[in-house]
């Protein structure tokens, strides 16, 4: 306080502010409407995921992965499970049908997560209709994932060595109906928001994130790709069956303003939804032709009764809707409980760049920048 200039003051934005999307508090040093400095105070959620993981067996930890980025629970558990399977040497034994089902549900969850990002971003900017449209379409995905797993948001569906259950009979047909319904809705959303002049004025040339700054801060996912780098772990690490699937990696091009601005981050997420739809269509084709369900198929056939990897340090990463989700394991080779688990949540790194983007801007633009990052506090405060 003693270092503040006479014309400066401290403003708290959040945690009760709707645009903070949870329990985030931004301490803003401002000169009138101009933001001089932003200090994010992250916390107050206390998920304690890592300590839970160090006191439970691997299988019992999966429900806790769902509660980190709770908008992308399938993707969280997929990353965790892949790490455990690789430590056990099970990776190449997983049946193709299981792998394609995992990718199918993860891409459905990716679309659902991006719809929330887009819809809530519309609210932040002042557009209410996109919010309603996005949540309407997300509801179809949530109903399908609930049908498959029995749970609405926190699924516990992807298990070490397999799945909780095979897809329900008729799931593939229902998913095809959703894809046919959803494609025209994407076009409508594009017409409503993407090329809306008011939306462009609020987001283009705002919050430009240069590529070198994004890399130095450890940004990943749409935040990094919007700055122009084609970096997608589904292609880079080629995990699961993604190498067998054809899809593009959208990047920011500075179409409406500067490359890596708020509009580019929004547009990358819109384009990623289109690519996820392509992935879903290819998964459905394989599941309905080459990988049909058979009476002897057991999704739990390889699920081990006790998971005891050999002593090692291991890091696994996967491309979540918000970026690189990583898990670092230290095992002693004797227990089915890991000695140490560290989670790398992409929201934490992406949010850490906010002070860099928020110097000498308007307070209204600060809200636009924060919304473009797309954070979930369950992943920030692990």
C-alpha positions in Angstrom: 0.0 0.0 0.0 2.8 2.4 0.9 4.3 2.0 -2.6 1.1 3.0 -4.4 1.1 6.3 -6.3 -1.6 8.8 -5.1 -3.7 8.2 -8.2 -3.6 4.4 -7.8 -5.8 2.1 -5.8 -6.3 -1.7 -5.2 -9.5 -3.3 -6.4 -10.5 -6.9 -5.6 -12.2 -8.7 -8.5 -13.6 -12.0 -7.2 -14.0 -14.5 -5.7 -17.7 -13.6 -5.8 -17.5 -12.0 -9.3 -19.3 -14.1 -11.9 -16.4 -13.7 -14.4 -13.9 -15.3 -12.0 -15.6 -18.7 -12.6 -15.0 -20.0 -9.1 -12.9 -19.1 -6.1 -10.3 -16.9 -7.8 -9.4 -13.5 -6.5 -7.7 -10.9 -8.6 -5.9 -8.1 -6.8 -5.8 -5.3 -9.3 -3.7 -2.2 -8.9 -5.5 0.4 -11.1 -5.2 4.0 -12.1 -8.8 4.8 -12.8 -9.9 2.4 -15.5 -6.3 1.4 -16.4 -4.9 -1.8 -15.0 -1.3 -1.4 -13.8 -0.8 -4.8 -12.3 -2.8 -8.0 -11.6 -1.9 -10.4 -8.8 -4.0 -13.6 -9.0 -4.7 -15.3 -5.6 -5.3 -18.9 -6.4 -6.8 -21.2 -3.8 -9.6 -21.8 -1.3 -10.8 -24.9 -3.1 -8.3 -27.4 -1.6 -9.0 -30.5 -3.6 -5.8 -32.1 -2.1 -5.7 -34.5 -5.0 -2.1 -35.4 -4.7 -2.4 -36.4 -1.0 -5.5 -38.4 -1.7 -3.5 -40.2 -4.5 -0.7 -41.0 -2.0 -3.0 -42.6 0.5 -5.2 -44.7 -1.9 -4.6 -47.5 -4.4 -4.4 -46.6 -8.1 -8.0 -47.8 -8.9 -9.5 -45.9 -5.9 -7.8 -42.7 -7.0 -9.6 -42.5 -10.4 -12.7 -40.9 -8.9 -10.5 -38.1 -7.5 -9.0 -37.4 -11.0 -12.6 -36.6 -12.1 -12.7 -33.8 -9.5 -9.8 -31.8 -10.8 -11.0 -30.4 -14.1 -14.6 -31.6 -13.4 -15.7 -30.3 -16.8 -13.4 -32.9 -18.5 -13.5 -35.9 -16.2 -13.1 -38.5 -18.9 -9.9 -36.9 -20.2 -8.5 -36.7 -16.6 -9.0 -40.4 -15.9 -7.7 -41.3 -19.4 -4.4 -39.7 -18.7 -4.0 -41.2 -15.2 -5.0 -44.7 -16.4 -2.6 -44.6 -19.3 0.2 -43.8 -16.9 -0.6 -46.7 -14.6 -1.0 -49.1 -17.6 2.4 -48.1 -19.0 4.1 -48.7 -15.6 2.5 -52.1 -15.6 3.4 -52.9 -19.2 -0.3 -53.3 -20.1 -0.4 -50.6 -22.7 -0.1 -52.8 -25.8 -2.5 -55.4 -24.4 -5.6 -53.1 -24.2 -8.1 -54.3 -26.8 -8.8 -51.9 -29.7 -12.5 -51.6 -28.9 -11.6 -50.3 -25.4 -9.2 -47.8 -26.9 -11.7 -46.5 -29.4 -14.4 -46.2 -26.7 -12.0 -44.2 -24.6 -11.2 -41.8 -27.4 -14.9 -41.5 -28.2 -16.0 -40.6 -24.7 -12.9 -38.3 -24.3 -13.7 -36.4 -27.5 -17.4 -36.0 -26.4 -16.1 -34.6 -23.1 -13.7 -32.3 -25.0 -16.6 -30.8 -26.9 -18.7 -30.4 -23.7 -15.7 -28.6 -22.0 -15.2 -26.3 -25.0 -18.9 -25.5 -25.1 -18.8 -24.3 -21.5 -15.7 -22.2 -22.4 -17.4 -20.6 -25.3 -20.8 -20.1 -23.6 -19.4 -18.6 -20.4 -17.0 -16.5 -22.5 -20.1 -15.0 -24.2 -21.5 -14.2 -20.8 -18.2 -12.5 -19.8 -18.3 -10.3 -22.9 -22.0 -9.6 -22.5 -23.7 -12.0 -24.9 -26.4 -14.2 -23.3 -27.8 -16.3 -26.2 -24.5 -18.3 -26.9 -24.5 -19.3 -23.3 -28.0 -20.9 -23.6 -27.2 -22.5 -26.9 -23.9 -24.0 -25.7 -25.5 -25.4 -22.6 -28.4 -26.8 -24.6 -26.1 -28.8 -26.8 -23.8 -29.8 -23.9 -26.9 -31.4 -22.3 -27.1 -34.0 -25.1 -23.4 -35.0 -24.4 -24.0 -35.2 -20.7 -27.0 -37.4 -21.2 -25.0 -39.8 -23.4 -22.0 -39.9 -20.9 -24.5 -40.5 -18.1 -26.0 -43.3 -20.0 -22.6 -44.9 -20.5 -21.2 -44.4 -17.0 -24.2 -43.9 -14.7 -22.9 -40.6 -13.5 -23.7 -37.1 -14.8 -20.3 -35.3 -14.4 -17.8 -37.4 -12.4 -17.8 -40.6 -14.4 -15.2 -43.1 -13.0 -15.7 -44.8 -16.4 -12.1 -45.4 -17.6 -10.4 -48.0 -15.4 -6.9 -49.4 -15.3 -6.9 -52.2 -17.9 -10.3 -51.5 -19.3 -13.6 -49.8 -18.7 -16.3 -49.8 -16.0 -18.8 -51.1 -18.6 -19.1 -51.5 -22.4 -21.1 -48.9 -24.2 -24.9 -49.4 -23.8 -26.7 -51.1 -26.7 -27.8 -48.3 -29.1 -25.1 -45.8 -27.9 -23.4 -45.6 -31.3 -26.7 -44.9 -33.0 -27.6 -42.2 -30.4 -24.1 -40.6 -30.9 -24.6 -40.5 -34.7 -27.9 -38.7 -34.2 -26.2 -36.2 -32.0 -23.5 -35.6 -34.6 -26.1 -35.0 -37.3 -28.0 -32.6 -35.0 -24.9 -30.8 -33.8 -23.1 -29.9 -37.1 -25.8 -27.3 -38.1 -25.7 -25.9 -34.6 -22.0 -25.2 -34.9 -22.8 -23.1 -38.0 -25.4 -21.2 -36.2 -23.0 -20.5 -33.3 -20.4 -19.3 -35.8 -22.9 -16.9 -37.3 -24.0 -15.6 -33.9 -20.7 -15.1 -32.2 -17.6 -15.7 -34.2 -18.2 -13.0 -36.9 -20.2 -10.7 -34.6 -18.7 -7.2 -34.8 -19.3 -6.4 -31.2 -17.7 -9.6 -30.1 -14.7 -9.0 -32.4 -14.3 -5.5 -31.1 -14.1 -6.8 -27.5 -11.7 -9.7 -28.3 -9.5 -8.8 -31.3 -6.1 -7.2 -30.4 -6.9 -7.8 -26.7 -4.6 -9.9 -24.5 -2.1 -10.8 -27.2 0.1 -13.7 -26.0 3.4 -13.9 -28.0 4.6 -17.4 -28.7 7.8 -17.1 -26.7 6.0 -15.8 -23.7 3.5 -18.7 -23.9 6.3 -21.2 -24.0 8.3 -19.6 -21.2 5.2 -19.7 -18.9 4.5 -23.3 -19.8 1.2 -22.6 -21.4 -0.4 -25.4 -23.4 -3.6 -26.4 -25.2 -5.6 -23.8 -27.0 -3.6 -21.0 -25.1 -0.4 -22.2 -26.8 -1.9 -23.1 -30.2 -3.7 -19.8 -30.5 -0.2 -18.2 -30.4 0.7 -20.1 -33.6 2.4 -23.3 -32.5 1.0 -26.7 -33.7 1.6 -28.5 -30.5 -1.0 -31.2 -29.7 0.0 -34.2 -27.6 -2.4 -36.4 -29.4 -0.1 -35.9 -32.4 3.2 -35.3 -30.6 3.1 -38.3 -28.3 0.7 -40.4 -30.5 -1.0 -42.1 -27.5 -4.0 -44.4 -27.6 -5.4 -44.8 -31.1 -5.0 -41.2 -32.2 -2.3 -42.1 -34.7 -4.9 -44.1 -36.6 -7.4 -41.1 -36.7 -7.3 -38.2 -39.2 -7.8 -34.8 -37.7 -6.2 -31.3 -37.9 -4.6 -29.1 -35.3 -6.1 -25.6 -35.3 -3.8 -22.7 -34.6 -4.3 -18.9 -34.2 -3.7 -17.0 -37.4 -4.5 -13.4 -36.4 -7.5 -13.3 -38.7 -9.3 -10.5 -36.8 -6.4 -8.9 -35.0 -3.0 -9.9 -33.6 -2.0 -13.5 -33.5 -2.5 -15.0 -30.0 -5.2 -12.5 -28.9 -8.5 -13.3 -27.2 -10.3 -13.8 -30.5 -7.7 -16.4 -31.6 -8.0 -18.3 -28.4 -11.8 -18.4 -28.8 -11.6 -19.4 -32.5 -9.1 -22.3 -31.8 -11.6 -23.8 -29.4 -14.4 -23.5 -31.9 -12.2 -25.2 -34.6 -11.2 -27.9 -32.1 -14.9 -28.8 -31.6 -15.2 -29.3 -35.4 -12.1 -31.6 -35.3 -13.5 -33.5 -32.3 -16.7 -34.2 -34.3 -14.5 -35.7 -37.1 -12.7 -37.9 -34.5 -16.1 -39.1 -33.1 -17.3 -40.0 -36.5 -14.2 -42.1 -37.2 -14.5 -43.8 -33.9 -18.1 -44.7 -34.5 -17.3 -46.1 -37.9 -14.6 -48.4 -36.4 -16.8 -49.5 -33.5 -19.7 -50.3 -35.8 -17.7 -52.1 -38.5 -14.4 -53.6 -37.4 -14.8 -53.5 -33.6 -18.4 -54.6 -33.1 -19.4 -55.8 -29.6 -19.2 -59.6 -29.2 -20.7 -61.8 -26.5 -17.2 -62.7 -25.2 -16.0 -59.1 -25.0 -15.2 -58.2 -21.3 -14.3 -54.6 -20.7 -12.9 -55.6 -17.3 -11.0 -58.6 -18.6 -7.5 -57.0 -18.0 -8.4 -55.0 -14.9 -5.8 -56.2 -12.3 -7.0 -57.1 -8.8 -3.9 -55.4 -7.4 -1.8 -52.7 -9.1 1.9 -52.9 -8.0 4.2 -51.4 -10.6 7.9 -52.0 -10.2 10.0 -49.3 -8.5 10.4 -46.3 -10.9 9.8 -42.6 -11.5 7.3 -42.1 -14.4 5.7 -39.1 -16.0 2.6 -39.4 -18.3 0.9 -36.5 -20.2 -2.2 -36.2 -22.3 -3.9 -33.4 -24.3 -6.8 -32.3 -22.2 -9.3 -29.6 -23.4 -7.3 -27.0 -21.5 -3.9 -28.3 -22.3 -1.2 -30.7 -21.0 -2.4 -32.7 -18.1 0.5 -34.6 -16.6 0.9 -37.1 -13.7 4.3 -37.9 -12.1 4.5 -41.1 -10.2 7.2 -42.4 -7.8 6.6 -46.1 -6.8 8.6 -48.4 -4.5 7.7 -51.7 -6.2 6.1 -53.2 -3.1 2.9 -51.3 -2.4 -0.2 -50.7 -4.5 -0.1 -47.2 -3.2 2.3 -44.8 -4.9 4.9 -43.0 -2.7 4.5 -39.8 -4.6 2.0 -38.4 -7.1 2.3 -34.9 -8.7 -0.3 -33.6 -11.0 0.5 -30.9 -13.6 -2.8 -29.1 -14.2 -2.8 -26.9 -17.4 -5.2 -24.3 -15.9 -2.5 -23.5 -13.3 0.2 -22.7 -15.9 -2.2 -20.9 -18.2 -3.5 -18.7 -15.4 0.0 -17.8 -14.3 0.5 -15.8 -17.5 -2.4 -13.5 -16.7 -0.3 -10.7 -15.1 1.9 -10.7 -18.2 -1.2 -10.1 -20.4 -2.8 -7.5 -18.2 -0.5 -4.5 -18.0 -1.8 -1.0 -19.1 -5.2 -2.4 -20.2 -8.8 -1.5 -19.4 -10.5 -3.3 -16.5 -13.2 -4.4 -19.0 -10.4 -6.0 -21.1 -9.1 -7.8 -18.0 -12.4 -9.7 -17.9 -12.1 -10.6 -21.6 -8.6 -11.9 -21.1 -9.4 -14.0 -18.0 -12.4 -15.5 -19.8 -10.2 -16.4 -22.8 -7.9 -18.5 -20.7 -10.7 -21.0 -19.7 -9.7 -22.1 -16.2 -11.2 -24.6 -13.8 -10.2 -23.9 -10.2 -10.4 -27.6 -9.3 -7.4 -28.1 -11.5 -5.6 -24.9 -10.3 -5.9 -25.6 -6.6 -5.2 -29.3 -6.7 
